Amino acid sequence: MNHARRFALFCVIALAPLLAAAADYPSGPLRLVVGFAPGGGTDGAARLIADKLGPELGQTVVIENRVGAGGTIGAQSVARATPDGYTLFFGTGAELVINPLTRKSAPYDLLKDFIPVAEVGAVTFVLVVPAASPADSVQGLVAAAQARPHGLQFASFGVGSTNHLIGEMFLQATGMKAVHVPYKGSQPAMLALLAGDIDFTFETTAVALPLIKAGKLKALATPSPQRLKDLPSVPTLQEAGFKDLLAEGWMGVFAPVGTPPAIVQRVNEALAKVLRLPEIHDKLTERGVKVAVSTSDEYKRKLAGEMDKWRRVIKDAGITLNE
């Protein structure tokens, strides 16, 4: 038997247990790992999905919060898990794309260590300023920055966070000068903005919308490709004249690399049914998530584009997280 045949036989023998398991999958409870603490936006969305995904698969889906290092602890635990479909990851761009790209030594590679099972949805953002700000438009904000010798200040919910990078992309596209001020989460960033200590930020729509409706913040634009349903009068950044300024967050479900295609397809189909439920669609929409239904391959292509985009932004902004 030549080397090629021996190697092929070895692969068949090695994969046999997984292939056999895929035939009657799932035969037991599933773990859906979340890299953030209970009660947050990612955790809340994951629980909505898990509650309906379990009955669709005929098994219990248990949420497991593995917190730490900006979500990377949870992601690493899934990347190292047995690829049998019983351990999945409910992840976002923050810990799966941006965090690894901003580190000198990446803890994992999204497209090498994970299989994108399905997208859950896009997380929308909106550019907001305090109600007392003289800026009533993107052009007004740019003019205000030009009039200030040292520029403005913009907030994010952490160095390397999605809204930090959207802010950097905004500066690169507009030529504005602004100092980044990171906070430990949305709440302190919003408090600083409301107090006038910060000039602007890109906040998730779910967090910013109540403050906009209450007249405490002004919405200038959204980096989404279309105007937001809840803010129909607010233009996109593309409409404001910045055709390449397009950015959203996202969340989805991932499996360890090596998970049998039949299992990936089974979970993908179950998730698609869950996401089409009016109840789930409405609850995710209330959280500022634009529900998306995709195949595994479609999601993989989207993620490849996301990685290329954020890699360029990170390089141009010189962002590096300490190890």
N, C-alpha and C positions, 0 to 999 in steps of 0.2 A: 504494500500500500504506500503510495507516494505521500509526500508531505502535505500537499493540498487536500487530499482525501482524508488524511488523518485529522487535519485541522477542522474540516467540515464535519466529520463525525464527532469530534470533541464539542463543537458548537451545538450540535443537535442534542447530545447527551446533557450538556450544561443547561440548555434552555428547556429541556423536557419538563421539569417540574413546573416552571412558570407557564408553559403552554397548557399543561394539564389543568393548572389552577384557573387559567383564564376561561376554560370551558364552562365552569359552574360559578363564575364570579358574579356577584359577591356572595360568599357563604358565611360571612361574619361581619361584625361592626367595622366601620371605617373611621379613621382619624383625619380630621381636617385641621391642620396646624395653622395658627395665626401668629405672626411675629410681634404682635402688639398686645397691650393689656386689655382685659375685659372692659367693656363700656365705651371704647373708642369707636370711630367711624368704620374702620376696617373690620373690627370684631363684630359690630352690629350687623354689617352687611353679610358677613360670613354666617352668622347665626340665622338670619333670614333664609339664606340659601340652604343651610344644613337641615333646617326644620322640614323643608319640602323635598330635599334631595333624598333623605332617608327613605321615606315612603315610596318614592319613585324607583329606588334601587332595591327595595324590599329588605333593607337593613338599617340599623341605627347609624347615624353619622354624628360623631362626638367632636365638639370643638376642643382643641388643645391649645392653650395660650403659652407659647414659649418666647418669653420676652427678653430683650437685651440687644445691645449694639445696633440700634436702629432697625430692628427686624431681622438682622442677619443670623441671629442665633436660631430662630425658628426655621429660616430658609435652609441653613446648613443641616439642620437635623433631618429635613426631608430629602435633601440632596444625597445624604448618606444612608437613607432608609432602604429597606429591601424593596425593589421595584415590582411589587405585586399588586399595586392598586389599592392597598388598604391604608396607606399613608399618603395624603395629598396636602398640598399647600395652597392656602388662600392668600395670594400675594398682590403687591402693588408695585408700581414703577419705582417707588422710593427705595425699597430694600433689594429689589431684583435687578434694577438697571443702574440707577443713580449712585447708590451706595458703593457697589463694586467699581464703577467707573471712576469714582473720586478717591479710591484708595490706591496706594503704591503697590500693594499686594492684594489682589482681589480674592475674597474668600470663596468665590465660585463664579462660573460663567453661565449666564441664564440659558443660552442656547446650546451649551455643551453638557450641562449638569441637570437640566430639567427638560421635560416635554410639556409644552403649552397645551393643556387639555381644552380649555375654552375661555374666551373672554367673558366677563360678567358685565362690564360696562365702563364707560369713560367718566372721569370725575372732572366736572367743570369748575373753572376759576373765573373770577371777575376782578378787574383793576378798580380799586376803591381808594378814595381820599376822604379826609374828615369833612363833615358838612360845612365847616367854616373855611375850607380851602378855597382860594381864589380860582383854582383850576376847575373849569366846567367841561373840559374835553381833553383828549390826549394831547392835542396841539398846545392847549393851555398849560398842561403839566410840563411839556417839553420847554415851553417858553419860560416857565417859572424856574426850571433848573438852570437855564441859560442865564437868567438874571441873578442867580446866586453864585458868588465866586467859588464857593466850596461845594456847590451842588446840593441836592436834597438827600433825604434819608429814606430808605425803604426797608420794611420789615419782612421777616420770614419766620416760619416755625422751626428753624434750625439750619445750620450750615449743611449744604448738600441736599436740602429738602426740595421737593418738586417746585414749591413756589419761590424758593431761592433761585433756582435755575431759570424759571420763567422770568423772574425779575432781571437776571443777567442777560437773558436773550433779548428782553425789552431794551435794556441799555445798549446792547450791541447794535440793535436794529435802528434805534432812534438817535444814537450818538450822545445820549444824555450822560451826565455825570451824577452819580448818586452813591451814597455810602450804604453798604448792606449792614443791617443791624439784626442779628439772629436772636430769637427768643426760644424758650423751651415750650413750644406748643402754640396753638392758635389763640388761646385765651389771653395770655400776656401780650401777645402781638397786637390783638384787637384793642386791649386796654390802652396800650401806648398810642395806637392810632387815634382812638377816640379822645385821648387827652391832648392830642396835637403834638406829641413828642416825635412822631413819625409822620412823614409826608404822604406816603402811599404804600400799598402792598397789593399783591395778587392773592386773594383769599378764596377758599373754596366757596362755591355758591351757597351751599347748605349753611355755612357759618355766617356769611356776609348778608344774605337776603333779608333776615329779620331786621338787621340794623339799617339796611337801605330803606326798607318799607317804613321804618320808624323815623326816618329823616335824619339819622345820626351819621350816616355815611353817604357819599355820592358815588355812583357807579359810572365810570368813564368808558369802559370797553370790556370785551371779553376776548381771550385768546382762542376761543373755540371757533370751529369752521362756520357755524351758523349762530345767529342770535339765539339767546336762551329763552326758553318758553316762559319763564317767570319774569324775564326782564326784556320784553319785546322792543322797548324803545332804546335799549343800550346797543350801540354798534359793535361789530367785531373789530379787532385791530386791523384786519384786512380791509374792512370798509373805511377805516380811519387813515388808510394810505400805506399800510405796512403789509404788503402782500405775502411776505415770507414769515410773518409772525403768527404762528399757529402752534398751540400747545394745549394739551389736556393731560390729566392724570389718568390712570386706569387701574382696574383690578381684575383678577382672573384666577383660575384654578390650574395648578401645575402638579405633575407627577415626576418622580425621580427618573432619570434617563435609564432606559432598559425596560421600562414598563411595557408589556406586550401591547401591540396595536389594538387588539380586540378589546382590551380593558379600557384603553384610552377612548376608543370609539363608544363603548358602553356608557362611560361617565359623560362624555360629550353629549350624547343623545339625551341622557337623563337631565343634564343641566339645561339643555335647550328647552325641554318641556317645562322645567321649573321657571325659567326666565320668561316664558310666554304666559305664565299665569298672571291674570290682571292684578291680583293681590300683591304679588312679588314686584311686578312692574311698577305699580303705584308707590309701594313703600320705598323702593330703591330711588325712584324719581324724587320723592320727598327728601331724600338724603343727598340730592344733587348728583345722582348717578344716571347717566344716559345708558339705558340697558342696550346691550349688544349681544346678538347670537351669532356665533362663528364656528367654523370647523377648526380642528387643530392646526391644519396647514395654513389657513387664513390668518389665524392668530400669530403663528410663527413668523409669517411674512411681515405683519404689522410690527412685531417686536423687533425684528431686525432693523426696520426703519427707525424705530424709536431709539435704539442703541446708537445708530449712526448720528442721529440728530443731537442727542445729549452729549455724546462724545465730543462733538465739535464745540458745543457751548462750554463744556467743562474745560476743554483745552484753551479756548480763547479767553475765558475768565480766569484761568490759572487756579482753579479750585482743587484743593487736596485735603482730604481728611487725615488727621494723625492716626497712626496705627495704634 
